[in-house]
């Protein structure tokens, strides 16, 4: 489709917008407008909701009109004359438009029309036509950010990421706070594995768009769809609608570690993350092996609370690693500081070939189910973990009146490395019949009275962390208590 640049189409630009003088005329003009993509003259059932805008003395609205071909037309109306007809003290549409043009407030109508033409080309499956038109518009209207921004979006969809990034930079040079372009730039940087830059750009986008709960990014990983969900207080990582970890945004990463970029800080309300601190209390200067990364909530909280701790994390999913490094900046900070190492590998393969010795091992491996993969609770798996570290900690999903939890304990007994203490995520009377996470340790650990993490801080996250630590102490069950329950309940497994 080609439009004559010197024969402007009514309704495509603000300068040549429709100027109805009554509500009935507005409805008629909206209904009679044919689709710009296919020419169909479908009559809309009713006007969409109208939210009137103002530019200088121009009162206007852009009304969407979907067509059966799938294209949504955007039709511009100036309402000054309609408002005058009901007694509003405003100048006429023509006079308001003339003043706005004289003041440099209006886009060039040819630019507005040609952007519509390019959008239609995209709709018709002709992205190269659209890109060529955008490139032409960047030359003809070099001060406008819009052709660069729209071109960046199309190029990113074609996975032409370097070209898209260049277009983003050109658009942002002309309009540094344009949200859509900043979002495109963040996505492109993420796809280019420029993860720290991507993280900074996502944070910039969020600062300019601070309200509500948003999905910052989503990508299919090894075990399902990984989503980063951000609200006013927290940032969390989800796999197929199951939350895998959460960190609070206050204090921020750059507040906790001044050399770190901005983003969520070290405090988590996750019960399992608080369990990391139990191990830290036992081995505050140790070297640990962690199986499973998630959003690294327990990992960064441990490293923040125990400054002499070193951790090696094994994560099988490279997409998970990329998400974590992009959206949880303390992970990159501790990598750079030499206190954290991430190995991208299958945890079972790593253990079978590993010849390194660690002070402790924390197992939170995940294979898309709500429990550890079977190998890690088998005799062979327990033997291999026991050969890797003297202190073992596992996240087991179970309940007291079902076989799985008791079978796992039996296998640790058989290897000669019995579980000494268990910490259910629920109170004991609930943990009997409700599946929950059980933190299982081969050494007894109680949070010392003098251990007060983040003592100088306050807020929702700190209160939840204190609650979780108190629950860990309160819910603690020894191996003998769990086994006695097995006898009392006449459990047979």
N, C-alpha and C positions, 0 to 999 in steps of 0.2 A: 504494500500500500504506500502511496506517496501523497503528501499534502502539499499544496501550493503555498509556499511561505508568504506569498504576497496576497493571498486570499484567505484570510484567517477564518478558522472555523469557530463559530460561536460555542462557548461553553468549555473550550479546552484551555483557555488562559484567563487570568484575572482581568486583563485589559478588555478582552472580548467575551466576558462572562454574560450569561443571561441576566436581564434586568427586569424581573417581573414586578408588576404593580399591585398584584393581589395574590392571595393564597391560591385561588382557583387557577390563575395563570401559571403559578409555580408548578402546581400539580400537572397541568396540561403540558408544559414544556418538558417536565421530567418524563412523563409517560410517552411523549411523542419522539423523544430523542432516540434515533437508531443506534445500534451497536457499532462502535468504530472498528471493531475487529472483523465482523462478518456481515454487517449491514442489516441485520434482523431488526424488525420494528416491534419487538415484544413490549407489551404494555406492562409496566410494573404494577403490582397489586396495590401498593401504597407507598407513600414517601417513607424513607428511612428516618430514624431519629435525627433531628437537626440540632447541632451545637454551633451557634453562630460565632464567627471570629471577626476580629477587627484589625485592619492594617491602615494606619493613618486614620482617615475619615471614611474608609471603605468598610462596610459591613457585609461579610460574605460567608459562604459555606460551600464546601465541596461534597456533593452527594454521590455515593456509590450506587451504580445500577448494574447488578449482575445480569449476564446474558446466558442463555441456554448453551452457548458455545463454550462457556467456561471463563470468559473474559469479564472482568468487572470494570465498567466504564466509570470514570471519575468526572462528574459534571459540575462546573462552577456556576454559582449564582451570586449576584450582588443584590442585596436586599434594601439598599437605601431608599429606592422609590416605593417599595412596599411599606417600609416603615413610615415614610412621609404620608402615605395614604391613610394611615391610622393616627396621624397627628404627632409623630415623633419629630423632634427638632434636629433634623440632620439635613445635610446638603444632598443634592440629587446624585444619582449614580454616576452620571457622566462627569459632573464637576468633581466628585470625590476621586474618581479614577484618574482624572487629569491632574489633580493636585498630587496624588500618590506617585504618579509617573514623574512629575516635575521634581519631586523630592527624592527620586531614585529608589522608591520602595518596591516597585514592581519588577518581577522578572520580565525579560524580553519575551513577548508573546511567541515569537518564532522558536525560542528555546523551549518554552513550555510545550508547544505543539510537537516539536521533534522528539522530545522525551516521551511523549505519548506514542509516537510512531515506533520508537525503539522498544517500548514496553510491549506493544502489539506484536512486534517481530519476535520477541522472546516467547510470548504466548503461542505464536504460530510455529514454534520449534525452529526458529531461524536465529540462533544466538550470534552467528558470525555477522549477519546483517546488522543486528543490534550493536555489536561491538564496533563495527565500522562506522556506524552513525554516531555512537558516543565519541569515538576518536575524532570525527569531523567536528563535533560540537565543542570538544576541548580546545580546538584551534580557533573556532569562530567565536567562542565565548570563554576566553582563557581565565577570566576572573571568577567564573562560576564553579562551585564544588560539585554540583549535581551530576554532570556527565561523568566525572571521575568516580564519584561514589557509586552510581548505577553500574558503570563498567566494572568496578572492582567486584561487585556482587556477582555479576555474570561470569567473570573470569574465575572466581573462587568455585562456582558450581561446576566449572569445567576442569577443576583441579589445576588450573594454570596459576599456581600460588605466587610465584615470584612476580608475575605481571599484575596480579591482583593486589599484592602488597604495594607495588609502585603506585598503582592507581589510588589506593587508600591514602598513602602518604601525600599525594598531590591534592586529594580532596581535603584532608585534614590541615594541610597548609593554608587552605582557603577558608576552612570552617573547623577550627580545632575541637569543638565540642559536639559535633554531629554524632548522635548516639548510634545510628545505624552503621555509619562508617567505622566507628570505633569497635563495634561488635564484629564487623567483618574482618577488621585488622587482627583482632584477638584470635578469631577462629583460624585465620590464615597462618599466623605465627605458630599456633598450636600444631597445625598440620605440617609445618616446616620443621617441627621439633625445636623451635627456638622458645623453649618452655618458660624461661625466666621472663623474657620479653612478653610472651603471651600472658603470663600471670599478671604482670604490671598493667597490661592493657585491659584485661578483664577487671582489675581493681579500679582503673580509671572509669570504665563504663559503669561499674556499680556505684561509684561516688556520684556520678551524674544522674544515676537512675536508682536512688536509694530506697524506694518504697516497695513494699510487698515482698512476696516470696517468688524467686525466679530460678529457672534451671540455667545455670551459667554455661554448661556444656554437657553433652551426652554423646557417647560413642559405644558401639558394641565391642565388648571384650571377650575374653575366653569363656566366661561363665554367664554371659548375658549382657543386658544393656546397663552400662555404667552411667550414672547421672551425678552431677555436682549441683546440689540444691542449696541456695543461699537465702536466708531471711535476715531480719534486722539484727538478730543476736548471734546466729550460728551459721556454720557451713558444714554440710554433711555429704557423705558419699554413699550412694545406693547402688545395689545390683538387683535388677528386676524387682524393684519396689521393696526390697529389704535393706534397711539401713545398716551399713557396715561400719560406721564411725562418725563422730561429730566433734567439732572443736568450736569453742566460743571465739567471737571476734573482739572481745574485750577481756584482758588487754590484747592489743594487736601484736603481731609478730615483731614489728619494728619498735614497739614499746618495750617488749621483753628483751629483744636483742637489737640494739640500735643500728647495727650494720646490716640487718635483714631488711628485705623489702616488705611492703605492707601486705596484710592479709590476716587470717585467723591466728590467734596466739596459741599457747601451750596447754590450755585448760579444756578438759573434756568432762562431760557428764556421763560418759559411758561406764557402766559397771565393770566391764572387762578392762577398759583402760585404767580404771582405778586399781584393778588387780595387778597391773604392771608395777605399781608402787610397792606392793608386797614383796615382790622379787627384789626390787631396788633396795628395800630396807634390809634384806638378807645379804645382798651383794652390792653395796653402794659404789665400790671401786672395781667391779668385775667387768668381764667381757662376756657379752651374751649373744646367743644366736636366736633370732626370731623367725618363725616360719609363718609367712603371711603378712602382707603390708596393710591392706585396707587404706584408710586415709592417714595412717600412722599416728592415730590419737594417743594410744598408750606409749608409743615409741617416743614421740616428742615430749610427752609429759614426764617420762622417766629421765630423759636426757636433760630436761630443764631442772628437775628436782635433784638429780645426782650428777654434779659437774665432773666427776671422775669416771663416769660410766661410758663404756664403748659398746655399740651394738652392730651386729651384722644381720641384715634382713634378707631373706630369700623369698622372692615373689615370682610366680610362674607367668603372670600376665603382663606383658610389656605395656599394654594400654593402661592398666592400673598404675604402673610406675609413672607413666607420662602424666596421668591425671593428678597423681599425688604431688609430683614435682611442680606442676603448674599452679595448683590451687591451694596448696598448704606449704607456704614458703619456708617454715622452720625446717622442713625436711631437707631442702637444698642447703639451708644455712648449716645444719649439722654435718651434712656431707662435706661441705667446703671446710668446716672446722676440723675434719678428720676424726670425728667421734661417731660417725655413722657410715656404713657401707651397705649398698644395695646390690644383691646378686640376682639377676634375672635368670631363673632356672626352676625346674620342677623340684619341689622340696624333697620328695622321696629320692630322686636321682642325686640330688646334692648330698643327702645323708649317706647314701650308699657309696659315694666316691670321695667324700670329704675325709681329709686326714688332719684337720685342725681340731684343737681342743678348746672348749669354751668353759667358763665358770658356770653358766646356766643356759638352759634351752627353754624357750617359750613357744609353744605350738598352738597356732590358731589357723592352721591350713584350711582351705575352703575349696570344695569342688562343685559348687552350685547347689548343695544340699545344706540343711541346717545342722549338720554334724561333721565331725572330723572324717576324712576319708578312711576307709576301713584299715588300710595298711598301718596307719599311725597308732591304732589300738590293737594291732596284732602282736603276737609274740616277737616276730621278726622286727617289726617297727619299733617296739619298745626297747628291744635289745640294742638296736642301732642308735636310738636316741640316748640310751643309758651310756653307750660307749663314747658319746660326743660331749657330755657334760654331767657333772655330779648332781646338779640341781635341775629337776625337770618341772615344768609348769604347763598344763594343758587346759584348753577351753573345751569342755565336754558338754554337749547338749543331752540332757537326760532328766529323769525324775525317779524318785525313790521307789515307786511301786512298779517299775518296769525293768527288764533285764539288762538293758544296755549299760547303764552306769555301773552296776555290780560286776558285769563281765569285764569291763575295762579295769576295774580295781583288781580282779583276779589275775589278769595278765601281767599287771605290774608286780603283783605278789610272786607270780611264777618266775619272773626274771630276777627276783631278788632286789628290786628297787620299789618297795611298796609306797603307795600314796599315803602320806601322813596326815594331810589336812585338806578339807574340801570347803569351798565357799560358794554356796548357791546364790543365784541372783534374786531369789525370793525368800521370804521367811519360811522356816522349816515346814509349818503346817500347809503352806501352799506348794512347796517344792515336792511334797509327797505325790501329788496327782497332776501337777501342771509342769509341762516341759520348761526348763530354764537352763541358763548357762551355769555350769559348775566349774569354778577354777580349782584345779587339782594340783597340789604341790607335793613333791617328795620330801620336803622339809617343812616342819611347822613354822608358820610365820604369823605373828600378830603385829598389827600396826602399833609401834611404840607410842606412849603418851606424849613424848617430846617431839614426835615427828609431825610437824605442821607445814604441809606444802603450801607455798605461795602465801606465807603468813601475813605479808603486808598488803595483800590484795583483798578486795571484797566484791560482791556482786552475785548474780544468779549462778554463774558457773562455779564459783568457789563454794557456795552453799550446797549445790548438788554434789560436788566432789566430797565435801565434808560428810554429807549424808551417806554417800557410797562407801567411804572408808569406815564409817560407823557400822554400816550394814555388813561389811566384810567381817569385822570383829564379832558382831552380834550373831551372824548366821553361821559362823565357823563350826564345822563338824569334823571330828577326828575320824580316822579310818575305822576305829573300833565302834564309834557311834553309828556309822553307816552300816557296818556289818551286823551290829546288833539289831538294827531296824530290819535287816534281811531276815533274821531269825524270828523276831517278833511278828512280822507280817507273813510268816510262813512262805517267804518268797522262794520260788524254785526257778533257777535260771540255767 
